Amino acid sequence: MTIIRVGVDIAKSVFHVHGADRQGKTCWQGKYSRSKWLDAISKKVPANAEIGMEACASSHHWARELQKRGYRVRLIAAQFVKPYVKSNKNDRVDAEAICEAMSRPNMRFVTPKSVEQQDIQAMHRVREELIAQRTAKANQIRGLVGEYGIIAPVGIHQLRHNLPCWLEDTENGLTYPFRLLLSDLAEDLRYLDDRIQKLDEQILESVQHDPVAKHLMTLRGVGPLIASALIAALGDGKAFKKGRDFAASLGLTPKQHSTGGKDRLLGISKRGDSYLRKLLVHGARAVMRHMTNKDDGLSRWLKGLVSRKHHNVAVVALANKTARMAWALVYNNVDYNESLAAA
């Protein structure tokens, strides 16, 4: 019996494999350590066979290693594997479920990311976490000074401006021990600002040398940050058959709850990459603020949409359109055509 399909339940140290032949019959099950499972695959499974894994931590790394050995890799989202888990859950059963799920003709797969895509994604994830830490630090400062009767103005820029003033004001009621503490908190805030600025510079440098990013930045509402995040998500664009599929993967398409022949569309699904969806929505808001004095096709389309729908609906619609246009630019390797933007 020739193994044509293998499901692998990956973990930190122990890997379970489940192999099936052309008829779907089980012909190999095994449990291997992290250092030995690839060799076991190479010995048991012929080249060009399909290897399936859940799209989770380290899956993209293992996908690249398997591709180097001549295998076709199928990454599956965990929610699509769960229906195929039989009875009680364990690693062996999970491997079998992955093998079964990947055999379905209409299964959706995740395209393995390249090292370059993961590098870009890592920068964005670290930057997002630093921004969350900075927000928490700023809120902590506001709360602490509020206990001493000082009300911080709205906005982190105003907070930065007022911190030195509070420390120098000898009549605001702050004690010497608290001033020392507040000085350290101000230093923490400056450190986070410097880290975020450094990452912004790295992202800007990466897009300046990327021809695809230059194409993407010709889109309205797309700057270096969004272009970089789009590259990390899209790759060469071939993971998606059409622009709507990419927009749907970001949760920018309507959620459907239809039955009895009656179509019922709700708000956007909010599935997939919430970070990139947020960036696209913020970019769309920036475009909306500057459309009043413009008369191009996209601006006329937006004005007509705003006249019929709520402002926030128009913002999300523009974010959806931007995602579709971004896919088209990357997939077809073409320049942005403003005359087609309102189509």
C-alpha positions as CSV (number, residue, x, y, z in Angstrom):
1,M,0.0,0.0,0.0
2,T,1.4,3.4,-1.1
3,I,0.9,6.3,1.3
4,I,-0.5,9.3,-0.6
5,R,-1.7,11.4,2.3
6,V,-0.4,12.0,5.8
7,G,-2.0,14.0,8.7
8,V,0.5,15.3,11.2
9,D,-0.4,16.6,14.7
10,I,2.5,18.9,15.5
11,A,3.5,19.9,19.0
12,K,6.5,21.1,21.0
13,S,8.2,17.8,21.4
14,V,6.0,14.9,20.3
15,F,4.5,14.5,16.8
16,H,1.8,12.1,15.8
17,V,1.3,11.0,12.2
18,H,-1.5,9.2,10.3
19,G,-1.0,7.9,6.8
20,A,-3.6,6.8,4.3
21,D,-3.5,5.2,0.9
22,R,-5.5,6.1,-2.2
23,Q,-8.7,4.4,-0.9
24,G,-8.4,6.3,2.4
25,K,-7.4,3.2,4.3
26,T,-5.1,3.7,7.3
27,C,-1.7,2.2,6.5
28,W,0.6,4.0,9.0
29,Q,0.3,5.5,12.4
30,G,3.2,6.6,14.5
31,K,4.5,8.8,17.4
32,Y,7.9,10.5,17.0
33,S,10.1,13.0,18.7
34,R,10.7,16.5,17.3
35,S,14.2,15.5,16.0
36,K,13.0,12.2,14.3
37,W,9.6,12.8,12.7
38,L,10.9,14.4,9.5
39,D,13.2,11.4,8.9
40,A,10.3,9.1,9.5
41,I,8.3,10.9,6.9
42,S,11.1,10.7,4.4
43,K,11.5,7.0,4.9
44,K,7.8,6.0,4.9
45,V,6.2,8.5,2.5
46,P,7.1,8.9,-1.2
47,A,7.9,12.3,-2.6
48,N,5.0,14.4,-4.0
49,A,2.6,13.0,-1.4
50,E,0.4,15.4,0.6
51,I,1.2,16.2,4.1
52,G,-1.4,18.0,6.2
53,M,-1.1,20.0,9.4
54,E,-3.2,22.4,11.4
55,A,-2.3,26.1,10.7
56,C,-0.9,26.9,14.2
57,A,2.4,27.7,15.9
58,S,5.5,26.5,13.9
59,S,3.3,25.1,11.1
60,H,4.7,27.4,8.4
61,H,8.3,26.4,9.5
62,W,7.5,22.7,9.1
63,A,5.7,23.4,5.9
64,R,8.8,24.9,4.4
65,E,10.9,22.0,5.6
66,L,8.6,19.4,4.1
67,Q,8.4,21.4,0.8
68,K,12.2,21.2,0.6
69,R,11.8,17.4,0.7
70,G,9.5,17.4,-2.2
71,Y,6.1,17.1,-0.4
72,R,2.9,19.0,-1.1
73,V,1.9,20.7,2.1
74,R,-1.7,21.4,3.1
75,L,-2.3,23.7,6.1
76,I,-5.8,23.6,7.5
77,A,-7.5,26.0,10.0
78,A,-8.2,24.3,13.3
79,Q,-12.0,24.9,13.1
80,F,-12.2,23.0,9.8
81,V,-10.5,20.0,11.4
82,K,-12.7,19.8,14.5
83,P,-15.7,18.2,12.8
84,Y,-13.6,15.2,11.8
85,V,-12.4,14.4,15.3
86,K,-14.0,11.1,16.4
87,S,-15.1,10.5,19.9
88,N,-12.6,11.6,22.6
89,K,-9.8,14.0,21.6
90,N,-6.2,13.0,21.7
91,D,-3.1,13.6,19.5
92,R,-3.5,10.4,17.6
93,V,-7.1,11.1,16.8
94,D,-6.2,14.7,15.8
95,A,-3.7,13.4,13.3
96,E,-6.4,11.1,11.8
97,A,-8.9,14.0,11.7
98,I,-6.3,16.2,9.8
99,C,-5.7,13.4,7.3
100,E,-9.5,13.0,6.8
101,A,-10.1,16.8,6.5
102,M,-7.4,17.3,3.9
103,S,-9.0,14.6,1.7
104,R,-12.2,16.6,1.3
105,P,-12.4,18.1,-2.3
106,N,-13.9,21.5,-1.1
107,M,-11.6,22.0,1.9
108,R,-10.0,25.4,2.4
109,F,-6.3,25.5,2.9
110,V,-3.9,28.1,4.2
111,T,-0.9,28.9,2.0
112,P,2.5,28.5,3.9
113,K,4.2,31.7,4.4
114,S,7.8,32.5,3.3
115,V,10.5,33.5,5.7
116,E,10.3,37.0,4.4
117,Q,6.5,37.2,5.1
118,Q,7.0,35.9,8.6
119,D,9.8,38.5,9.2
120,I,7.4,41.3,8.2
121,Q,4.6,39.8,10.2
122,A,6.9,39.6,13.3
123,M,7.7,43.3,13.0
124,H,4.0,44.1,13.0
125,R,3.1,41.9,15.9
126,V,5.9,43.3,18.0
127,R,4.9,46.8,17.1
128,E,1.2,46.2,18.0
129,E,2.2,44.7,21.3
130,L,4.5,47.7,22.1
131,I,1.6,50.1,21.2
132,A,-0.6,48.2,23.7
133,Q,2.1,48.5,26.3
134,R,2.4,52.2,25.7
135,T,-1.4,52.7,26.0
136,A,-1.4,50.8,29.3
137,K,1.5,52.8,30.6
138,A,-0.1,56.1,29.6
139,N,-3.4,55.0,31.3
140,Q,-1.4,54.0,34.4
141,I,0.2,57.4,34.6
142,R,-3.2,59.1,34.2
143,G,-4.7,57.0,37.0
144,L,-1.8,57.7,39.4
145,V,-1.6,61.4,38.9
146,G,-5.4,61.6,39.2
147,E,-5.1,60.4,42.8
148,Y,-3.1,63.5,43.5
149,G,-5.8,65.8,41.9
150,I,-4.1,66.2,38.5
151,I,-6.3,65.5,35.5
152,A,-4.4,64.6,32.4
153,P,-5.6,66.1,29.1
154,V,-6.9,63.8,26.3
155,G,-4.3,62.3,24.0
156,I,-1.0,60.7,24.5
157,H,0.8,63.7,22.9
158,Q,-0.7,66.0,25.5
159,L,0.4,63.6,28.2
160,R,4.0,63.6,27.0
161,H,3.9,67.4,27.0
162,N,2.5,67.7,30.5
163,L,4.7,65.1,32.2
164,P,7.8,67.5,32.5
165,C,5.6,70.3,33.7
166,W,4.1,68.2,36.5
167,L,7.6,67.1,37.6
168,E,8.9,70.7,37.6
169,D,5.9,72.3,39.3
170,T,6.7,72.5,43.0
171,E,3.2,73.6,44.0
172,N,1.0,70.8,42.5
173,G,1.0,68.7,45.7
174,L,3.2,65.8,44.4
175,T,5.5,64.3,47.0
176,Y,9.2,63.7,46.4
177,P,8.9,59.9,46.4
178,F,6.0,60.1,43.9
179,R,8.0,62.5,41.6
180,L,10.8,59.9,41.5
181,L,8.2,57.2,40.5
182,L,6.6,59.5,37.9
183,S,10.0,60.3,36.4
184,D,10.7,56.5,36.0
185,L,7.2,56.1,34.4
186,A,8.0,59.0,32.0
187,E,11.2,57.2,31.0
188,D,9.3,54.0,30.4
189,L,7.0,55.9,28.1
190,R,9.9,57.4,26.2
191,Y,11.5,54.0,25.8
192,L,8.3,52.6,24.3
193,D,8.1,55.5,22.0
194,D,11.7,54.9,20.8
195,R,11.0,51.2,20.2
196,I,7.9,51.9,18.2
197,Q,9.7,54.6,16.1
198,K,12.6,52.2,15.4
199,L,10.1,49.6,14.2
200,D,8.4,52.2,12.0
201,E,11.7,53.0,10.4
202,Q,12.4,49.3,9.8
203,I,9.0,48.9,8.1
204,L,9.5,52.0,6.0
205,E,12.9,50.8,4.9
206,S,11.6,47.4,3.9
207,V,8.8,48.8,1.7
208,Q,11.1,51.4,0.0
209,H,13.0,48.5,-1.5
210,D,10.0,46.4,-2.4
211,P,8.4,47.0,-5.9
212,V,5.2,45.3,-4.8
213,A,4.9,47.7,-1.8
214,K,5.4,50.6,-4.2
215,H,2.4,49.5,-6.3
216,L,0.3,49.1,-3.1
217,M,1.1,52.5,-1.8
218,T,-0.4,54.1,-4.9
219,L,-3.8,53.0,-3.5
220,R,-5.8,55.6,-1.6
221,G,-5.5,55.2,2.1
222,V,-2.5,52.8,1.9
223,G,0.8,54.0,3.4
224,P,4.0,52.1,4.3
225,L,2.5,50.4,7.4
226,I,-0.6,49.0,5.5
227,A,1.5,48.1,2.4
228,S,3.9,46.1,4.6
229,A,1.0,44.3,6.4
230,L,-0.6,43.5,3.0
231,I,2.6,42.0,1.7
232,A,2.8,39.7,4.8
233,A,-0.8,38.6,4.3
234,L,-0.9,38.3,0.5
235,G,2.5,37.1,-0.6
236,D,2.1,36.7,-4.4
237,G,-1.7,36.7,-4.1
238,K,-2.1,33.2,-5.5
239,A,-3.5,31.9,-2.2
240,F,-6.8,33.6,-3.2
241,K,-8.8,33.0,-6.3
242,K,-10.3,36.5,-6.4
243,G,-10.3,39.7,-4.5
244,R,-13.5,38.9,-2.6
245,D,-11.8,35.8,-1.1
246,F,-9.0,38.0,0.3
247,A,-11.5,40.5,1.7
248,A,-13.5,37.7,3.2
249,S,-10.3,36.3,4.9
250,L,-10.0,39.7,6.6
251,G,-13.6,39.6,7.8
252,L,-14.7,42.6,5.6
253,T,-17.6,40.8,3.9
254,P,-21.1,40.4,5.3
255,K,-21.9,37.6,7.7
256,Q,-24.8,35.5,6.4
257,H,-27.6,33.9,8.3
258,S,-30.0,32.6,5.7
259,T,-32.6,29.9,5.8
260,G,-35.8,28.8,4.0
261,G,-34.7,30.5,0.8
262,K,-34.6,33.9,2.5
263,D,-31.3,35.7,2.4
264,R,-30.3,37.5,5.5
265,L,-27.1,39.5,5.6
266,L,-25.7,40.9,8.9
267,G,-22.7,43.1,9.6
268,I,-19.2,42.1,8.6
269,S,-18.0,38.7,9.8
270,K,-14.9,40.1,11.6
271,R,-13.1,36.8,10.9
272,G,-9.5,36.3,10.0
273,D,-6.8,38.9,10.4
274,S,-8.2,41.5,12.8
275,Y,-4.9,43.5,12.7
276,L,-4.9,44.1,9.0
277,R,-8.7,44.7,9.0
278,K,-8.2,47.5,11.5
279,L,-5.4,49.1,9.5
280,L,-7.5,49.1,6.3
281,V,-10.5,50.6,8.2
282,H,-8.3,53.3,9.6
283,G,-6.9,54.0,6.1
284,A,-10.4,54.2,4.8
285,R,-11.3,56.7,7.4
286,A,-8.4,58.9,6.4
287,V,-9.6,58.8,2.8
288,M,-13.2,59.7,3.8
289,R,-11.9,62.8,5.6
290,H,-10.4,64.2,2.4
291,M,-12.9,63.2,-0.3
292,T,-15.0,66.4,-0.1
293,N,-13.0,68.5,-2.5
294,K,-12.1,65.6,-4.9
295,D,-14.0,64.7,-8.1
296,D,-12.3,61.5,-9.2
297,G,-14.3,58.3,-9.7
298,L,-13.6,56.8,-6.3
299,S,-14.6,60.0,-4.5
300,R,-17.8,60.2,-6.4
301,W,-18.6,56.6,-5.5
302,L,-17.9,57.4,-1.9
303,K,-20.1,60.5,-1.9
304,G,-22.9,58.5,-3.4
305,L,-22.5,55.7,-0.8
306,V,-22.4,58.2,2.1
307,S,-25.7,59.8,0.8
308,R,-27.4,56.4,1.1
309,K,-25.7,54.6,4.0
310,H,-24.3,55.4,7.4
311,H,-20.8,56.8,7.5
312,N,-19.3,53.7,9.1
313,V,-20.9,51.5,6.5
314,A,-19.1,53.5,3.8
315,V,-15.8,53.3,5.7
316,V,-16.0,49.5,5.8
317,A,-17.1,49.3,2.2
318,L,-14.0,51.3,1.2
319,A,-11.8,49.1,3.3
320,N,-13.3,46.1,1.5
321,K,-12.7,47.7,-1.9
322,T,-9.1,48.6,-1.0
323,A,-8.4,44.9,0.0
324,R,-9.8,43.7,-3.3
325,M,-7.8,46.3,-5.3
326,A,-4.7,45.3,-3.3
327,W,-5.1,41.7,-4.3
328,A,-5.6,42.6,-8.0
329,L,-2.4,44.7,-8.0
330,V,-0.4,41.9,-6.4
331,Y,-1.9,39.0,-8.3
332,N,-1.8,40.6,-11.8
333,N,1.4,42.6,-11.1
334,V,-0.2,45.8,-12.5
335,D,-0.2,49.4,-11.6
336,Y,-3.2,51.1,-9.9
337,N,-5.7,52.4,-12.5
338,E,-7.8,55.2,-10.9
339,S,-10.4,55.0,-13.7
340,L,-11.3,51.4,-12.5
341,A,-11.4,52.2,-8.8
342,A,-15.1,53.0,-8.7
343,A,-16.1,49.9,-10.7
